[in-house]
């Protein structure tokens, strides 16, 4: 994996984390449980993607 691909993957993980957190917060504010759950799922996907990249980095060192 090139440095550019790695940067794109990390950026995608951060984007998922931020948009997920925003959806989760918005869902709580307006009382929309479905939006809260969708946000939580998206944030967790970003967390998992970021963890996977960290594991790949550790394996290379």
C-alpha distance matrix in Angstrom:
0.0 3.8 6.7 8.1 6.2 6.6 10.0 10.8 10.3 12.4 14.8 15.3 16.0 18.5 20.0 20.7 22.2 24.4 25.6 26.2 28.3 30.2 31.0 32.1 34.3 35.8 36.6 38.4 40.3 41.6 42.0 39.7 38.4 36.1 34.3 34.0 32.5 30.1 29.0 28.7 26.5 24.2 24.0 23.3 20.4 18.9 19.7 18.1 14.8 14.9 16.0 13.2 10.7 13.3 13.6 10.0 10.7 14.0 13.0 11.2 14.4
3.8 0.0 3.8 5.3 5.2 6.2 8.6 10.0 10.7 12.4 14.2 15.4 16.7 18.5 19.9 21.3 22.8 24.5 25.8 26.9 28.8 30.4 31.6 32.9 34.8 36.1 37.3 39.1 40.7 42.1 42.8 40.6 39.7 37.5 35.3 35.1 34.0 31.4 30.0 30.0 28.1 25.4 25.1 24.9 22.1 20.1 21.1 20.1 16.6 16.2 17.9 15.6 12.5 14.8 15.8 12.4 12.1 15.6 15.2 12.8 15.4
6.7 3.8 0.0 3.8 5.5 5.0 6.1 8.6 9.9 10.5 12.1 14.2 15.3 16.4 18.1 20.0 21.0 22.4 24.1 25.5 26.9 28.4 30.0 31.3 32.9 34.3 35.8 37.5 38.8 40.4 41.4 39.4 38.6 36.7 34.3 33.9 33.1 30.6 28.8 28.8 27.4 24.6 23.8 23.9 21.5 19.0 19.9 19.5 16.1 14.9 16.9 15.4 11.8 13.6 15.4 12.6 11.3 15.0 15.5 13.1 15.0
8.1 5.3 3.8 0.0 3.8 5.4 5.1 6.2 8.7 9.9 10.5 12.3 14.3 15.4 16.3 18.4 20.0 21.0 22.3 24.0 25.7 26.8 28.3 29.9 31.5 32.6 34.1 36.1 37.3 38.6 39.8 37.7 37.2 35.0 32.5 32.5 31.8 29.1 27.4 27.8 26.4 23.3 22.9 23.4 20.8 18.2 19.8 19.7 16.0 15.3 17.9 16.5 13.2 15.5 17.6 14.9 14.2 18.0 18.5 16.5 18.6
6.2 5.2 5.5 3.8 0.0 3.8 5.4 5.1 6.2 8.6 9.8 10.5 12.4 14.3 15.1 16.5 18.4 19.9 20.9 22.2 24.3 25.6 26.7 28.2 30.2 31.3 32.5 34.5 36.0 37.2 38.0 35.7 35.0 32.7 30.4 30.5 29.5 26.7 25.3 25.6 23.8 20.8 20.8 21.0 18.1 16.0 17.7 17.0 13.2 13.3 15.8 13.8 11.0 14.0 15.6 12.9 13.1 16.9 17.0 15.6 18.2
6.6 6.2 5.0 5.4 3.8 0.0 3.8 5.4 5.2 6.2 8.6 9.9 10.6 12.4 14.2 15.4 16.6 18.4 20.0 21.0 22.6 24.4 25.7 26.8 28.7 30.2 31.4 33.1 34.7 36.2 36.9 34.9 33.9 31.9 29.7 29.2 28.3 25.8 24.2 24.0 22.5 19.7 19.1 19.1 16.6 14.1 15.2 14.7 11.1 10.4 12.7 11.1 7.8 10.4 12.4 10.1 9.8 13.6 14.3 13.1 15.4
10.0 8.6 6.1 5.1 5.4 3.8 0.0 3.8 5.5 5.1 6.0 8.5 9.8 10.5 12.1 14.2 15.3 16.4 18.1 19.6 21.0 22.4 24.0 25.4 26.9 28.3 29.9 31.5 32.8 34.4 35.4 33.6 33.0 31.1 28.5 28.2 27.7 25.2 23.1 23.4 22.3 19.2 18.3 19.0 16.9 13.9 15.3 15.7 12.2 10.9 13.9 13.3 9.9 12.1 14.8 13.1 12.3 15.9 17.2 16.0 17.8
10.8 10.0 8.6 6.2 5.1 5.4 3.8 0.0 3.8 5.5 5.0 6.1 8.6 9.9 10.3 12.2 14.2 15.2 16.2 17.9 19.8 20.8 22.1 23.9 25.6 26.5 28.0 30.0 31.3 32.5 33.6 31.4 31.0 28.8 26.3 26.3 25.7 22.9 21.2 21.9 20.5 17.2 17.0 17.9 15.3 12.6 14.9 15.1 11.4 11.3 14.6 13.6 11.0 13.9 16.3 14.6 14.7 18.3 19.3 18.4 20.6
10.3 10.7 9.9 8.7 6.2 5.2 5.5 3.8 0.0 3.8 5.4 5.1 6.2 8.7 9.8 10.6 12.4 14.3 15.4 16.2 18.3 20.0 20.9 22.2 24.3 25.6 26.6 28.5 30.2 31.5 32.1 29.9 29.0 26.9 24.7 24.4 23.4 20.8 19.3 19.5 17.8 14.8 14.6 14.9 12.1 9.8 11.8 11.5 7.7 8.0 11.2 10.0 7.9 11.1 13.3 11.9 12.6 16.0 16.8 16.7 19.0
12.4 12.4 10.5 9.9 8.6 6.2 5.1 5.5 3.8 0.0 3.8 5.4 5.0 6.2 8.6 9.9 10.5 12.3 14.2 15.1 16.5 18.3 19.9 20.9 22.5 24.2 25.5 27.0 28.6 30.3 31.0 29.2 28.3 26.7 24.2 23.5 22.9 20.7 18.5 18.5 17.5 14.6 13.4 13.9 12.0 8.8 10.1 10.9 7.7 6.3 9.8 9.9 7.4 9.5 12.5 11.9 11.8 14.9 16.6 16.6 18.3
14.8 14.2 12.1 10.5 9.8 8.6 6.0 5.0 5.4 3.8 0.0 3.8 5.4 5.1 6.1 8.6 9.8 10.5 12.1 13.8 15.2 16.4 18.1 19.6 21.0 22.3 23.9 25.7 26.8 28.4 29.5 27.7 27.3 25.6 22.8 22.5 22.3 19.8 17.5 18.2 17.5 14.1 13.2 14.7 12.9 9.5 11.7 13.1 10.1 9.2 12.9 13.3 11.1 13.2 16.3 15.7 15.5 18.6 20.4 20.1 21.8
15.3 15.4 14.2 12.3 10.5 9.9 8.5 6.1 5.1 5.4 3.8 0.0 3.8 5.5 5.0 6.2 8.6 9.9 10.5 11.8 14.1 15.2 16.2 17.9 19.8 20.8 22.0 24.1 25.5 26.7 27.6 25.4 24.9 22.8 20.2 20.2 19.7 16.9 15.1 15.9 14.7 11.2 11.2 12.6 10.1 7.4 10.5 11.4 8.4 8.9 12.6 12.5 11.3 14.0 16.5 16.0 16.7 19.7 21.0 21.2 23.3
16.0 16.7 15.3 14.3 12.4 10.6 9.8 8.6 6.2 5.0 5.4 3.8 0.0 3.8 5.4 5.2 6.2 8.7 10.1 10.4 12.2 14.3 15.3 16.2 18.3 19.9 20.8 22.5 24.3 25.8 26.3 24.4 23.4 21.7 19.3 18.6 17.9 15.7 13.6 13.6 12.6 9.6 8.6 9.5 7.6 4.2 6.8 8.1 5.6 5.6 9.3 10.0 9.4 11.5 14.0 14.3 15.1 17.6 19.2 20.0 21.8
18.5 18.5 16.4 15.4 14.3 12.4 10.5 9.9 8.7 6.2 5.1 5.5 3.8 0.0 3.8 5.4 5.0 6.1 8.5 9.6 10.5 12.2 14.1 15.1 16.4 18.1 19.7 21.1 22.5 24.3 25.2 23.7 23.1 21.8 19.0 18.2 18.2 16.2 13.4 13.7 13.7 10.6 8.8 10.7 9.9 6.3 8.1 10.7 9.0 7.7 11.3 12.9 11.8 13.1 16.2 16.8 16.8 19.2 21.4 21.9 23.2
20.0 19.9 18.1 16.3 15.1 14.2 12.1 10.3 9.8 8.6 6.1 5.0 5.4 3.8 0.0 3.8 5.4 5.2 6.0 8.2 9.8 10.5 12.0 13.9 15.3 16.3 17.9 19.9 21.0 22.4 23.6 21.7 21.6 20.0 16.9 16.8 17.1 14.5 11.9 13.3 13.1 9.5 8.8 11.6 10.3 7.4 10.4 12.6 10.8 10.7 14.3 15.4 14.6 16.5 19.3 19.6 19.9 22.5 24.4 24.9 26.5
20.7 21.3 20.0 18.4 16.5 15.4 14.2 12.2 10.6 9.9 8.6 6.2 5.2 5.4 3.8 0.0 3.8 5.6 5.3 5.7 8.3 9.8 10.3 11.8 14.0 15.1 16.0 18.0 19.7 20.9 21.6 19.5 18.8 17.0 14.4 14.1 13.8 11.2 9.0 10.0 9.4 5.8 5.6 8.2 6.9 4.8 8.2 10.2 9.1 10.0 13.0 14.1 14.3 16.2 18.5 19.2 20.1 22.4 24.0 25.0 26.8
22.2 22.8 21.0 20.0 18.4 16.6 15.3 14.2 12.4 10.5 9.8 8.6 6.2 5.0 5.4 3.8 0.0 3.8 5.7 5.1 6.1 8.6 10.0 10.4 12.2 14.1 15.2 16.5 18.3 20.1 20.6 19.1 18.3 17.2 14.5 13.3 13.4 11.7 8.7 8.8 9.4 6.6 4.1 7.1 7.5 4.9 6.6 9.7 9.7 9.4 12.1 14.1 14.3 15.4 17.9 19.3 19.8 21.6 23.7 25.0 26.3
24.4 24.5 22.4 21.0 19.9 18.4 16.4 15.2 14.3 12.3 10.5 9.9 8.7 6.1 5.2 5.6 3.8 0.0 3.8 5.4 5.1 6.2 8.6 9.8 10.6 12.2 14.1 15.4 16.5 18.4 19.6 18.4 18.3 17.5 14.2 13.3 14.4 12.7 9.2 10.4 11.8 8.9 7.0 10.5 11.1 8.5 10.3 13.5 13.1 12.5 15.5 17.5 17.3 18.3 21.2 22.3 22.5 24.5 26.8 27.7 28.8
25.6 25.8 24.1 22.3 20.9 20.0 18.1 16.2 15.4 14.2 12.1 10.5 10.1 8.5 6.0 5.3 5.7 3.8 0.0 3.8 5.4 5.0 6.1 8.5 9.8 10.4 12.0 14.2 15.2 16.4 17.6 15.9 16.1 14.8 11.5 11.5 12.6 10.2 7.2 9.6 10.6 7.5 7.2 11.0 11.0 9.5 12.1 14.7 14.3 14.6 17.6 19.1 19.2 20.8 23.3 24.2 24.8 27.0 28.9 29.9 31.4
26.2 26.9 25.5 24.0 22.2 21.0 19.6 17.9 16.2 15.1 13.8 11.8 10.4 9.6 8.2 5.7 5.1 5.4 3.8 0.0 3.8 5.4 5.1 6.0 8.6 9.8 10.4 12.3 14.2 15.5 15.9 14.1 13.6 12.4 9.4 8.7 9.2 7.3 4.0 5.9 7.1 4.7 4.3 8.0 8.8 8.3 10.2 12.8 13.3 13.9 16.2 18.0 18.8 20.1 22.3 23.6 24.6 26.3 28.2 29.6 31.1
28.3 28.8 26.9 25.7 24.3 22.6 21.0 19.8 18.3 16.5 15.2 14.1 12.2 10.5 9.8 8.3 6.1 5.1 5.4 3.8 0.0 3.8 5.5 5.0 6.1 8.5 9.8 10.6 12.3 14.3 15.0 14.1 13.7 13.5 10.5 8.8 10.3 9.7 5.9 6.8 9.5 8.0 6.0 9.4 11.3 10.2 11.2 14.3 15.2 15.0 17.1 19.5 20.2 20.8 23.3 25.0 25.5 27.0 29.2 30.7 31.7
30.2 30.4 28.4 26.8 25.6 24.4 22.4 20.8 20.0 18.3 16.4 15.2 14.3 12.2 10.5 9.8 8.6 6.2 5.0 5.4 3.8 0.0 3.8 5.4 5.2 6.0 8.4 9.9 10.5 12.3 13.8 12.9 13.6 13.4 9.8 9.1 11.5 10.4 7.0 9.4 11.9 10.1 9.1 12.8 14.1 13.0 14.5 17.6 18.0 17.9 20.4 22.6 22.9 23.9 26.4 27.9 28.3 30.1 32.3 33.5 34.6
31.0 31.6 30.0 28.3 26.7 25.7 24.0 22.1 20.9 19.9 18.1 16.2 15.3 14.1 12.0 10.3 10.0 8.6 6.1 5.1 5.5 3.8 0.0 3.8 5.5 5.0 5.9 8.6 9.8 10.6 11.6 9.9 10.5 9.8 6.1 6.2 8.6 7.2 4.6 7.8 9.9 8.7 9.1 12.4 13.5 13.4 15.2 17.7 18.4 19.0 21.3 23.1 23.9 25.2 27.4 28.8 29.7 31.4 33.3 34.7 36.2
32.1 32.9 31.3 29.9 28.2 26.8 25.4 23.9 22.2 20.9 19.6 17.9 16.2 15.1 13.9 11.8 10.4 9.8 8.5 6.0 5.0 5.4 3.8 0.0 3.8 5.5 5.1 6.3 8.7 10.2 10.2 9.1 8.8 9.1 6.3 4.0 6.7 7.1 4.3 5.8 9.0 9.1 8.6 11.2 13.4 13.6 14.5 17.1 18.5 19.0 20.6 22.8 24.0 24.8 26.8 28.7 29.6 30.9 32.9 34.7 35.9
34.3 34.8 32.9 31.5 30.2 28.7 26.9 25.6 24.3 22.5 21.0 19.8 18.3 16.4 15.3 14.0 12.2 10.6 9.8 8.6 6.1 5.2 5.5 3.8 0.0 3.8 5.4 5.1 6.2 8.8 9.7 9.9 10.5 11.7 8.7 6.8 10.1 10.8 7.9 9.3 12.7 12.4 11.3 14.2 16.5 16.1 16.8 19.8 21.1 21.0 22.8 25.3 26.2 26.7 29.0 30.9 31.4 32.7 35.1 36.6 37.6
35.8 36.1 34.3 32.6 31.3 30.2 28.3 26.5 25.6 24.2 22.3 20.8 19.9 18.1 16.3 15.1 14.1 12.2 10.4 9.8 8.5 6.0 5.0 5.5 3.8 0.0 3.8 5.4 5.1 6.2 8.2 8.0 9.9 10.7 7.4 7.2 10.8 10.8 8.8 11.2 14.1 13.5 13.4 16.5 18.2 18.0 19.3 22.1 23.0 23.3 25.4 27.6 28.4 29.3 31.6 33.2 33.9 35.4 37.6 39.0 40.2
36.6 37.3 35.8 34.1 32.5 31.4 29.9 28.0 26.6 25.5 23.9 22.0 20.8 19.7 17.9 16.0 15.2 14.1 12.0 10.4 9.8 8.4 5.9 5.1 5.4 3.8 0.0 3.8 5.5 5.4 5.6 4.6 6.1 7.3 4.8 4.4 8.1 8.9 7.9 10.0 12.6 13.1 13.4 15.9 17.8 18.3 19.5 21.8 23.2 23.9 25.6 27.7 28.9 29.9 31.8 33.6 34.6 36.0 37.9 39.7 41.0
38.4 39.1 37.5 36.1 34.5 33.1 31.5 30.0 28.5 27.0 25.7 24.1 22.5 21.1 19.9 18.0 16.5 15.4 14.2 12.3 10.6 9.9 8.6 6.3 5.1 5.4 3.8 0.0 3.8 5.6 5.0 6.3 7.0 9.6 8.0 6.0 9.6 11.5 10.1 11.0 14.3 15.1 14.7 16.9 19.4 19.8 20.3 22.9 24.6 25.0 26.3 28.7 30.1 30.6 32.5 34.6 35.5 36.5 38.7 40.6 41.6
40.3 40.7 38.8 37.3 36.0 34.7 32.8 31.3 30.2 28.6 26.8 25.5 24.3 22.5 21.0 19.7 18.3 16.5 15.2 14.2 12.3 10.5 9.8 8.7 6.2 5.1 5.5 3.8 0.0 3.8 5.6 7.8 9.9 12.3 10.2 9.2 13.0 14.2 12.6 14.2 17.4 17.7 17.2 19.8 22.1 22.1 22.9 25.7 27.1 27.2 28.9 31.3 32.3 32.9 35.1 37.1 37.6 38.9 41.2 42.8 43.7
41.6 42.1 40.4 38.6 37.2 36.2 34.4 32.5 31.5 30.3 28.4 26.7 25.8 24.3 22.4 20.9 20.1 18.4 16.4 15.5 14.3 12.3 10.6 10.2 8.8 6.2 5.4 5.6 3.8 0.0 3.8 5.6 8.8 10.8 9.2 9.5 13.0 14.0 13.3 15.3 18.0 18.4 18.7 21.3 23.2 23.5 24.7 27.2 28.5 29.1 30.8 33.0 34.1 35.0 37.0 38.8 39.7 41.1 43.1 44.8 46.0
42.0 42.8 41.4 39.8 38.0 36.9 35.4 33.6 32.1 31.0 29.5 27.6 26.3 25.2 23.6 21.6 20.6 19.6 17.6 15.9 15.0 13.8 11.6 10.2 9.7 8.2 5.6 5.0 5.6 3.8 0.0 3.8 6.1 9.0 8.7 8.3 11.3 13.2 13.1 14.4 17.0 18.2 18.5 20.5 22.7 23.6 24.4 26.6 28.3 29.1 30.4 32.6 34.1 34.9 36.6 38.6 39.7 40.8 42.8 44.7 45.9
39.7 40.6 39.4 37.7 35.7 34.9 33.6 31.4 29.9 29.2 27.7 25.4 24.4 23.7 21.7 19.5 19.1 18.4 15.9 14.1 14.1 12.9 9.9 9.1 9.9 8.0 4.6 6.3 7.8 5.6 3.8 0.0 3.8 5.5 5.5 6.4 8.9 10.2 10.9 12.6 14.6 15.7 16.7 18.7 20.3 21.6 22.8 24.6 26.2 27.4 28.8 30.6 32.2 33.3 34.9 36.7 38.1 39.3 41.0 42.9 44.4
38.4 39.7 38.6 37.2 35.0 33.9 33.0 31.0 29.0 28.3 27.3 24.9 23.4 23.1 21.6 18.8 18.3 18.3 16.1 13.6 13.7 13.6 10.5 8.8 10.5 9.9 6.1 7.0 9.9 8.8 6.1 3.8 0.0 3.8 5.5 5.0 6.2 8.6 9.8 10.5 12.3 14.3 15.3 16.5 18.4 20.1 21.0 22.5 24.4 25.8 26.8 28.6 30.5 31.5 32.8 34.8 36.3 37.3 38.9 41.1 42.6
36.1 37.5 36.7 35.0 32.7 31.9 31.1 28.8 26.9 26.7 25.6 22.8 21.7 21.8 20.0 17.0 17.2 17.5 14.8 12.4 13.5 13.4 9.8 9.1 11.7 10.7 7.3 9.6 12.3 10.8 9.0 5.5 3.8 0.0 3.8 5.4 5.1 6.1 8.5 9.8 10.6 12.3 14.2 15.3 16.6 18.5 19.9 21.0 22.6 24.4 25.6 27.0 28.9 30.4 31.5 33.2 34.9 36.2 37.5 39.6 41.4
34.3 35.3 34.3 32.5 30.4 29.7 28.5 26.3 24.7 24.2 22.8 20.2 19.3 19.0 16.9 14.4 14.5 14.2 11.5 9.4 10.5 9.8 6.1 6.3 8.7 7.4 4.8 8.0 10.2 9.2 8.7 5.5 5.5 3.8 0.0 3.8 5.4 5.0 6.0 8.5 9.8 10.5 12.1 14.2 15.3 16.6 18.2 19.9 21.1 22.6 24.2 25.7 27.2 28.7 30.2 31.8 33.2 34.7 36.3 38.1 39.7
34.0 35.1 33.9 32.5 30.5 29.2 28.2 26.3 24.4 23.5 22.5 20.2 18.6 18.2 16.8 14.1 13.3 13.3 11.5 8.7 8.8 9.1 6.2 4.0 6.8 7.2 4.4 6.0 9.2 9.5 8.3 6.4 5.0 5.4 3.8 0.0 3.8 5.5 5.2 6.2 8.7 10.0 10.6 12.3 14.3 15.5 16.4 18.4 20.1 21.2 22.5 24.4 26.0 27.0 28.6 30.5 31.8 33.0 34.7 36.7 38.1
32.5 34.0 33.1 31.8 29.5 28.3 27.7 25.7 23.4 22.9 22.3 19.7 17.9 18.2 17.1 13.8 13.4 14.4 12.6 9.2 10.3 11.5 8.6 6.7 10.1 10.8 8.1 9.6 13.0 13.0 11.3 8.9 6.2 5.1 5.4 3.8 0.0 3.8 5.4 5.0 6.2 8.6 9.8 10.5 12.3 14.4 15.2 16.4 18.4 20.0 20.9 22.4 24.5 25.7 26.8 28.7 30.4 31.4 32.8 35.0 36.7
30.1 31.4 30.6 29.1 26.7 25.8 25.2 22.9 20.8 20.7 19.8 16.9 15.7 16.2 14.5 11.2 11.7 12.7 10.2 7.3 9.7 10.4 7.2 7.1 10.8 10.8 8.9 11.5 14.2 14.0 13.2 10.2 8.6 6.1 5.0 5.5 3.8 0.0 3.8 5.5 5.2 6.2 8.6 9.9 10.6 12.6 14.3 15.4 16.6 18.5 20.0 21.1 23.0 24.6 25.8 27.3 29.0 30.5 31.8 33.7 35.5
29.0 30.0 28.8 27.4 25.3 24.2 23.1 21.2 19.3 18.5 17.5 15.1 13.6 13.4 11.9 9.0 8.7 9.2 7.2 4.0 5.9 7.0 4.6 4.3 7.9 8.8 7.9 10.1 12.6 13.3 13.1 10.9 9.8 8.5 6.0 5.2 5.4 3.8 0.0 3.8 5.4 5.1 6.1 8.6 9.9 10.7 12.3 14.2 15.4 16.6 18.3 20.0 21.4 22.7 24.4 26.0 27.3 28.8 30.4 32.2 33.8
28.7 30.0 28.8 27.8 25.6 24.0 23.4 21.9 19.5 18.5 18.2 15.9 13.6 13.7 13.3 10.0 8.8 10.4 9.6 5.9 6.8 9.4 7.8 5.8 9.3 11.2 10.0 11.0 14.2 15.3 14.4 12.6 10.5 9.8 8.5 6.2 5.0 5.5 3.8 0.0 3.8 5.5 5.1 6.2 8.6 10.0 10.4 12.2 14.2 15.3 16.3 18.3 20.1 21.0 22.4 24.4 25.8 26.9 28.5 30.6 32.1
26.5 28.1 27.4 26.4 23.8 22.5 22.3 20.5 17.8 17.5 17.5 14.7 12.6 13.7 13.1 9.4 9.4 11.8 10.6 7.1 9.5 11.9 9.9 9.0 12.7 14.1 12.6 14.3 17.4 18.0 17.0 14.6 12.3 10.6 9.8 8.7 6.2 5.2 5.4 3.8 0.0 3.8 5.5 5.1 6.2 8.8 9.8 10.5 12.3 14.3 15.2 16.4 18.6 20.0 21.0 22.7 24.5 25.7 26.9 29.1 30.9
24.2 25.4 24.6 23.3 20.8 19.7 19.2 17.2 14.8 14.6 14.1 11.2 9.6 10.6 9.5 5.8 6.6 8.9 7.5 4.7 8.0 10.1 8.7 9.1 12.4 13.5 13.1 15.1 17.7 18.4 18.2 15.7 14.3 12.3 10.5 10.0 8.6 6.2 5.1 5.5 3.8 0.0 3.8 5.4 5.1 6.4 8.7 9.9 10.6 12.5 14.3 15.4 16.9 18.6 20.1 21.4 23.0 24.7 26.0 27.7 29.6
24.0 25.1 23.8 22.9 20.8 19.1 18.3 17.0 14.6 13.4 13.2 11.2 8.6 8.8 8.8 5.6 4.1 7.0 7.2 4.3 6.0 9.1 9.1 8.6 11.3 13.4 13.4 14.7 17.2 18.7 18.5 16.7 15.3 14.2 12.1 10.6 9.8 8.6 6.1 5.1 5.5 3.8 0.0 3.8 5.4 5.1 6.3 8.7 9.9 10.6 12.4 14.3 15.6 16.7 18.5 20.2 21.3 22.8 24.5 26.3 27.7
23.3 24.9 23.9 23.4 21.0 19.1 19.0 17.9 14.9 13.9 14.7 12.6 9.5 10.7 11.6 8.2 7.1 10.5 11.0 8.0 9.4 12.8 12.4 11.2 14.2 16.5 15.9 16.9 19.8 21.3 20.5 18.7 16.5 15.3 14.2 12.3 10.5 9.9 8.6 6.2 5.1 5.4 3.8 0.0 3.8 5.3 4.8 6.1 8.5 9.7 10.3 12.2 14.2 15.2 16.3 18.3 19.9 20.9 22.4 24.6 26.1
20.4 22.1 21.5 20.8 18.1 16.6 16.9 15.3 12.1 12.0 12.9 10.1 7.6 9.9 10.3 6.9 7.5 11.1 11.0 8.8 11.3 14.1 13.5 13.4 16.5 18.2 17.8 19.4 22.1 23.2 22.7 20.3 18.4 16.6 15.3 14.3 12.3 10.6 9.9 8.6 6.2 5.1 5.4 3.8 0.0 3.8 5.4 5.1 6.1 8.6 9.8 10.5 12.5 14.3 15.3 16.6 18.6 20.1 21.2 23.1 25.1
18.9 20.1 19.0 18.2 16.0 14.1 13.9 12.6 9.8 8.8 9.5 7.4 4.2 6.3 7.4 4.8 4.9 8.5 9.5 8.3 10.2 13.0 13.4 13.6 16.1 18.0 18.3 19.8 22.1 23.5 23.6 21.6 20.1 18.5 16.6 15.5 14.4 12.6 10.7 10.0 8.8 6.4 5.1 5.3 3.8 0.0 3.8 5.4 5.1 6.1 8.5 9.8 10.7 12.4 14.3 15.4 16.7 18.5 20.1 21.6 23.3
19.7 21.1 19.9 19.8 17.7 15.2 15.3 14.9 11.8 10.1 11.7 10.5 6.8 8.1 10.4 8.2 6.6 10.3 12.1 10.2 11.2 14.5 15.2 14.5 16.8 19.3 19.5 20.3 22.9 24.7 24.4 22.8 21.0 19.9 18.2 16.4 15.2 14.3 12.3 10.4 9.8 8.7 6.3 4.8 5.4 3.8 0.0 3.8 5.5 5.2 6.1 8.6 10.0 10.6 12.3 14.3 15.4 16.6 18.4 20.3 21.7
18.1 20.1 19.5 19.7 17.0 14.7 15.7 15.1 11.5 10.9 13.1 11.4 8.1 10.7 12.6 10.2 9.7 13.5 14.7 12.8 14.3 17.6 17.7 17.1 19.8 22.1 21.8 22.9 25.7 27.2 26.6 24.6 22.5 21.0 19.9 18.4 16.4 15.4 14.2 12.2 10.5 9.9 8.7 6.1 5.1 5.4 3.8 0.0 3.8 5.4 5.0 6.1 8.7 9.8 10.5 12.4 14.3 15.3 16.5 18.7 20.5
14.8 16.6 16.1 16.0 13.2 11.1 12.2 11.4 7.7 7.7 10.1 8.4 5.6 9.0 10.8 9.1 9.7 13.1 14.3 13.3 15.2 18.0 18.4 18.5 21.1 23.0 23.2 24.6 27.1 28.5 28.3 26.2 24.4 22.6 21.1 20.1 18.4 16.6 15.4 14.2 12.3 10.6 9.9 8.5 6.1 5.1 5.5 3.8 0.0 3.8 5.5 5.1 6.4 8.8 10.0 10.7 12.6 14.5 15.5 17.1 19.2
14.9 16.2 14.9 15.3 13.3 10.4 10.9 11.3 8.0 6.3 9.2 8.9 5.6 7.7 10.7 10.0 9.4 12.5 14.6 13.9 15.0 17.9 19.0 19.0 21.0 23.3 23.9 25.0 27.2 29.1 29.1 27.4 25.8 24.4 22.6 21.2 20.0 18.5 16.6 15.3 14.3 12.5 10.6 9.7 8.6 6.1 5.2 5.4 3.8 0.0 3.8 5.4 5.2 6.3 8.7 10.0 10.7 12.5 14.4 15.7 17.3
16.0 17.9 16.9 17.9 15.8 12.7 13.9 14.6 11.2 9.8 12.9 12.6 9.3 11.3 14.3 13.0 12.1 15.5 17.6 16.2 17.1 20.4 21.3 20.6 22.8 25.4 25.6 26.3 28.9 30.8 30.4 28.8 26.8 25.6 24.2 22.5 20.9 20.0 18.3 16.3 15.2 14.3 12.4 10.3 9.8 8.5 6.1 5.0 5.5 3.8 0.0 3.8 5.4 5.0 6.2 8.6 9.8 10.6 12.3 14.5 15.8
13.2 15.6 15.4 16.5 13.8 11.1 13.3 13.6 10.0 9.9 13.3 12.5 10.0 12.9 15.4 14.1 14.1 17.5 19.1 18.0 19.5 22.6 23.1 22.8 25.3 27.6 27.7 28.7 31.3 33.0 32.6 30.6 28.6 27.0 25.7 24.4 22.4 21.1 20.0 18.3 16.4 15.4 14.3 12.2 10.5 9.8 8.6 6.1 5.1 5.4 3.8 0.0 3.8 5.4 5.1 6.3 8.8 10.0 10.6 12.7 14.9
10.7 12.5 11.8 13.2 11.0 7.8 9.9 11.0 7.9 7.4 11.1 11.3 9.4 11.8 14.6 14.3 14.3 17.3 19.2 18.8 20.2 22.9 23.9 24.0 26.2 28.4 28.9 30.1 32.3 34.1 34.1 32.2 30.5 28.9 27.2 26.0 24.5 23.0 21.4 20.1 18.6 16.9 15.6 14.2 12.5 10.7 10.0 8.7 6.4 5.2 5.4 3.8 0.0 3.8 5.4 5.0 6.3 8.7 9.9 10.9 12.9
13.3 14.8 13.6 15.5 14.0 10.4 12.1 13.9 11.1 9.5 13.2 14.0 11.5 13.1 16.5 16.2 15.4 18.3 20.8 20.1 20.8 23.9 25.2 24.8 26.7 29.3 29.9 30.6 32.9 35.0 34.9 33.3 31.5 30.4 28.7 27.0 25.7 24.6 22.7 21.0 20.0 18.6 16.7 15.2 14.3 12.4 10.6 9.8 8.8 6.3 5.0 5.4 3.8 0.0 3.8 5.4 5.0 6.3 8.6 10.1 11.1
13.6 15.8 15.4 17.6 15.6 12.4 14.8 16.3 13.3 12.5 16.3 16.5 14.0 16.2 19.3 18.5 17.9 21.2 23.3 22.3 23.3 26.4 27.4 26.8 29.0 31.6 31.8 32.5 35.1 37.0 36.6 34.9 32.8 31.5 30.2 28.6 26.8 25.8 24.4 22.4 21.0 20.1 18.5 16.3 15.3 14.3 12.3 10.5 10.0 8.7 6.2 5.1 5.4 3.8 0.0 3.8 5.4 5.1 6.2 8.8 10.3
10.0 12.4 12.6 14.9 12.9 10.1 13.1 14.6 11.9 11.9 15.7 16.0 14.3 16.8 19.6 19.2 19.3 22.3 24.2 23.6 25.0 27.9 28.8 28.7 30.9 33.2 33.6 34.6 37.1 38.8 38.6 36.7 34.8 33.2 31.8 30.5 28.7 27.3 26.0 24.4 22.7 21.4 20.2 18.3 16.6 15.4 14.3 12.4 10.7 10.0 8.6 6.3 5.0 5.4 3.8 0.0 3.8 5.5 5.1 6.5 9.1
10.7 12.1 11.3 14.2 13.1 9.8 12.3 14.7 12.6 11.8 15.5 16.7 15.1 16.8 19.9 20.1 19.8 22.5 24.8 24.6 25.5 28.3 29.7 29.6 31.4 33.9 34.6 35.5 37.6 39.7 39.7 38.1 36.3 34.9 33.2 31.8 30.4 29.0 27.3 25.8 24.5 23.0 21.3 19.9 18.6 16.7 15.4 14.3 12.6 10.7 9.8 8.8 6.3 5.0 5.4 3.8 0.0 3.8 5.4 5.3 6.7
14.0 15.6 15.0 18.0 16.9 13.6 15.9 18.3 16.0 14.9 18.6 19.7 17.6 19.2 22.5 22.4 21.6 24.5 27.0 26.3 27.0 30.1 31.4 30.9 32.7 35.4 36.0 36.5 38.9 41.1 40.8 39.3 37.3 36.2 34.7 33.0 31.4 30.5 28.8 26.9 25.7 24.7 22.8 20.9 20.1 18.5 16.6 15.3 14.5 12.5 10.6 10.0 8.7 6.3 5.1 5.5 3.8 0.0 3.8 5.4 5.4
13.0 15.2 15.5 18.5 17.0 14.3 17.2 19.3 16.8 16.6 20.4 21.0 19.2 21.4 24.4 24.0 23.7 26.8 28.9 28.2 29.2 32.3 33.3 32.9 35.1 37.6 37.9 38.7 41.2 43.1 42.8 41.0 38.9 37.5 36.3 34.7 32.8 31.8 30.4 28.5 26.9 26.0 24.5 22.4 21.2 20.1 18.4 16.5 15.5 14.4 12.3 10.6 9.9 8.6 6.2 5.1 5.4 3.8 0.0 3.8 5.6
11.2 12.8 13.1 16.5 15.6 13.1 16.0 18.4 16.7 16.6 20.1 21.2 20.0 21.9 24.9 25.0 25.0 27.7 29.9 29.6 30.7 33.5 34.7 34.7 36.6 39.0 39.7 40.6 42.8 44.8 44.7 42.9 41.1 39.6 38.1 36.7 35.0 33.7 32.2 30.6 29.1 27.7 26.3 24.6 23.1 21.6 20.3 18.7 17.1 15.7 14.5 12.7 10.9 10.1 8.8 6.5 5.3 5.4 3.8 0.0 3.8
14.4 15.4 15.0 18.6 18.2 15.4 17.8 20.6 19.0 18.3 21.8 23.3 21.8 23.2 26.5 26.8 26.3 28.8 31.4 31.1 31.7 34.6 36.2 35.9 37.6 40.2 41.0 41.6 43.7 46.0 45.9 44.4 42.6 41.4 39.7 38.1 36.7 35.5 33.8 32.1 30.9 29.6 27.7 26.1 25.1 23.3 21.7 20.5 19.2 17.3 15.8 14.9 12.9 11.1 10.3 9.1 6.7 5.4 5.6 3.8 0.0
